[in-house]
């Protein structure tokens, strides 16, 4: 026979110490995981002069998050530059002009001859509190186990109360006879 747990039993269950502790830990884990997913848009500008050689844009910046865009401006009086991004190679000959290029990943720049003045802006999304995700996961596991064990213990206590109530009723019925 299936019995419905009354609303008062539900309220008792929520205040039952192991269940309450487990639910509090689960709520704490939820808050920590939300904090871990907090993101901050970042932007950094670099300028300088490249001589002949190979350079990877963004290596000197600690862009640990997801790169959103890189805006590169290069100029020179007489230079030859190869830019490789996503396996695609483009060659530019700069003769007193300026080129502005946009990328969504870190490009490699090969200056073949001459000096190149550069200026680039990297925009990325940083997650400064990602370290909270591992403790949040652990707390979630512990909270789930405690809440589940508390639930089983609470059901056992409800069963014991029901059995004790039946015994009392049975004893009262025997006394009345």
N, C-alpha and C positions, 0 to 999 in steps of 0.2 A: 504494500500500500504506500503510495507516494504522499508525503506530507509537505505542506507549504510552510516555509519558515516565516514567522510573523515579522512585522516591521520592527518590533521591539527586539527580536532576536538579531535582526540585521544591525540595529544600532549597537547592541551588545557586542556583536562580532567586530564592528569597526573599532570599538574601544578595548577589545581583548588585546592585552599587551603585545604578544608576538605578532598579531596581525597589524596592529597600529605601528609597531617598530618596522615591520617589513614595508608597509605602505609609505612610511616616512623616508625610509632608505630609497625606495623607488622614486619618490618625488624629488629627493636630493639628486639622484642620478639623472633624472630628467633635466633639472636645472643646470647641472654640470655639463650635460651633453649640449644643451642650448648655448651655454657659454662657450663651449669648444667650437661650435659652428659660427660664432661671431666673426665677421670679417671686416677688414678695414682697407679701403682703397689707398694705395700708396703711389707716389710718383717721385722720380728722381731724375735730375738733369746732369749730364756729363758733357764736358767740352774739352778740347785739346787738339793736338796735332799728331797724326800718324805718319811715320816714315815707312819705307818699304818693309813689308812683313805681313803676317796674318794676325788678325784680331777677332775675338768673339765679343760681340756687343752684349753687355750686361754681366760679364764675368766678374767685374769689380764691384757689382751691386749685389747685396744679399736679398735677392728676390725669391724668397722661399715659397711664395704662393703661386697663383696662376697668373701668367703674364697676359694682360689684356691687349696692350699695343706698345709698339716701339716706333717712334718717329725719329728718323735720321736725316740730318741735313749735312751734306758734304760739299766742300768747295776747294778749288785749287787753281793755280795759274797754269800748271802743266802736270797732270797725273793720270795714271791709268789704274782703275779700281775694278776688282771683281767682287761681287756680293753673292754669296750662296745662302739660300734659305729654303728649307724643305726640299733639298735635292735639286733645286733650280738655280742655275748660274746665270747671272747678268753681268755684262761688262759695260763700264762707263768710262769715257774719256773726258776728263775735265780740263777745259782750256779757258780759265777765267770765269767759269760759270758755277752756279750752285744747283745741286740736285736735292730734292726733298723726297724721301721714300718712307713708306709705312709698312710695318711688319706685325705679325701676330705671334712670332716665335723668334728666338735669338738667332740672328744671322751671323755668318762668318764673313769678314771683310779681308780681302787680299789686296794690299797696295803693291802694285807691280813696279811702279816707278813714280818718283816725285813725293812731295809731302802733301798731305790732305788735312785741311782743317775740318773738324767734325763737331757736331753738337747733336746729342740725342737725348730724348726723353723716354723713359720706360715707365709705363703704368701697369701696376699689378695689384692683385688682391691678396692681402696677407691675412693669415689666421693666427693671431697672437696667443690664443689660449687653447691650441690643439692638445697641449699636454694634459688637459682635463679629461680627454676622452677615455684614456685607459683606466683611471680611477673610477670614472662614471660607469664604465662597463663592469668593473669588478663589483662596485656597490650595487648595481642593478642585479647581478647574479645573486649576491648575498641577500639582498632585499627580497627577491623572488623566492628564494629557498625559505627564508624566515617567515614570510607571509604564507607560503603554502603549508609549511609545518604548523604554523599557528592556526590556519584554517582547519586542518585535520584535527588538531587538538581541540579547537572550539566545537567542531561537530561531535567529537567524542564526549565533551562535557555536556552538550545538549542532549545527547543520547542518554548519558547517565542521569541527567535531571528528569528526562521522560520516564526512565525505568523507576527511579525513586518515587516519582509522582504516582505511577501505577501501583507500586507497592503500598504507598500510603492509602490510596483509594481502596485497594484490596483489603488492607488491614481494617480500615474504617467500616467497610461492608461486612466483614466478619464480626466485628464488635456489635454492630447493629442487629445481628441475627440472634 
